[in-house]
Amino acid sequence: MDVLRERVYVEPAKPGFRAYALLREALKESGRVGIGSVVLRQREHLAALAPGGDVLVLAMMKFAQELRSPDTLNVPRDVAVDPRELQLARQLVDSLAADWKPEQYRDSYADAVRRMIEQKVEGKEITAPELKSRAEIRGLMEALRRSIDERAAKKPTVKEAPTRAEAPARKRMAREEPVSRKNAKRARSA
């Protein structure tokens, strides 16, 4: 069962540096995490505080009543898989594989709401976003083949990879977002 919701970095205020470092090192050495509750955005959350390198990471967790056993789900358990379908599915997964680039993803719902607000402020008629039409598909094999064909059509032509000396340095993106006292206050007032 997955009990985690999200993780954020915890940043101390200047006077708390020493206590922060002491707690971080004690948690590292003991191999333990702190469990408690925090209030964010007018809601109480169960949380775990754990060391993550030089920072403390606050992981929001689910309360016991929010957990659901996977045994209660109606999912296919003993279904025979056609080897040809599996081959196509693997091919599709491989064609979709890419390095994670968070900047490629947008919250399209929030963007649509923002556009509608802007239209309203400008006195324009509010228009709903257009939905993409989907082609009728008559079977799993056809769906897999279409997905692979569409993906192949979208893939850019392969050019020779730069040598290590020519390759630009990769920036490592953090998965968690830092939380400072100032940002926490802003989050509470939002």
Rosetta blueprint (number, residue, H / E / L):
1 M L
2 D L
3 V L
4 L E
5 R E
6 E E
7 R E
8 V E
9 Y E
10 V E
11 E L
12 P L
13 A L
14 K H
15 P H
16 G H
17 F H
18 R H
19 A H
20 Y H
21 A H
22 L H
23 L H
24 R H
25 E H
26 A H
27 L H
28 K H
29 E H
30 S H
31 G L
32 R L
33 V L
34 G E
35 I E
36 G E
37 S E
38 V E
39 V E
40 L E
41 R L
42 Q L
43 R E
44 E E
45 H E
46 L E
47 A E
48 A E
49 L E
50 A E
51 P E
52 G E
53 G L
54 D L
55 V E
56 L E
57 V E
58 L E
59 A E
60 M E
61 M E
62 K L
63 F L
64 A H
65 Q H
66 E H
67 L L
68 R L
69 S L
70 P H
71 D H
72 T H
73 L L
74 N L
75 V L
76 P L
77 R L
78 D L
79 V L
80 A L
81 V L
82 D L
83 P H
84 R H
85 E H
86 L H
87 Q H
88 L H
89 A H
90 R H
91 Q H
92 L H
93 V H
94 D H
95 S H
96 L H
97 A L
98 A L
99 D L
100 W L
101 K L
102 P H
103 E H
104 Q H
105 Y L
106 R L
107 D L
108 S H
109 Y H
110 A H
111 D H
112 A H
113 V H
114 R H
115 R H
116 M H
117 I H
118 E H
119 Q H
120 K H
121 V H
122 E L
123 G L
124 K L
125 E L
126 I L
127 T L
128 A L
129 P L
130 E L
131 L L
132 K L
133 S L
134 R L
135 A L
136 E L
137 I L
138 R L
139 G L
140 L H
141 M H
142 E H
143 A H
144 L H
145 R H
146 R H
147 S H
148 I H
149 D H
150 E H
151 R H
152 A H
153 A H
154 K H
155 K L
156 P L
157 T L
158 V L
159 K L
160 E L
161 A L
162 P L
163 T L
164 R L
165 A L
166 E L
167 A L
168 P L
169 A L
170 R L
171 K L
172 R L
173 M L
174 A L
175 R L
176 E L
177 E E
178 P E
179 V E
180 S L
181 R H
182 K H
183 N H
184 A H
185 K H
186 R H
187 A H
188 R H
189 S H
190 A L
